[in-house]
Amino acid sequence: MENISIALPKGRMADSAITLFEKAGIAENILKDISRKLVVNDYKNLMKFMLVKPIDVPTYVEHGAADLGICGKDILLEQKKDCYEILDLKFGFCKMVVAGPKEANGSFLTNKRVATKFPNIAEEFFRQKGENVEIIKLNGSVELAPIVGLSEVIVDIVETGNTLRENGLIVIEEIFPSSARLIVNKASLKTKSQRIKEIIIKLKEVVETFKEVKND
């Protein structure tokens, strides 16, 4: 049986991912170690889990350092890495939005400034709307940009919207919903096909139970 390496995003999503793998019977006794180490081995199940920054997960998978990875749909759409998106894991729910001060709501943006950590998503969204904007790439708290006059609006990922409200901003428009996705290295899917397909099937079975509970 082949060894399988999996890139997980640091933070709460890693805990949810490990819990999912354990429920699927794919991994055992990993959760207690994952917060203390960058690499955790499950020798019994021949699995290796590595913790990386969320934005780096697709890079590890694309270049074959990991066979599988878990990351948000937002990161996949922003980076457009060369790997397969296989399964919506139904956790890590959030949404990509346009947000700004109340007075920006309903205004058509022409030659306006949009601050964001997601320049590709923002540019494509406003291009499709026929609105000509200047994209300003930020790495820190984008909520500050419209407050200090750096931009008219922002494009950002939000979960509860609390941070927006605390800074006097509102959601103007939702771009798309996002959740955790399972991605696969293209070469690994060929060379470790049987093992990876078994993992996908087991994860899908657990994810389906999440949906059933939600529907009830």
PyMOL commands that set and color helices and strands:
alter all, ss='L'
color gray80, all
select helices_A, chain A and resi 12-23+31-34+54-62+73-79+102-104+119-129+144-148+162-166+186-191+193-215
alter helices_A, ss='H'
color red, helices_A
select strands_A, chain A and resi 4-9+39-42+47-52+68-72+84-88+94-100+112-116+133-137+153-158+170-178+180-184
alter strands_A, ss='S'
color yellow, strands_A
deselect
rebuild
show_as cartoon
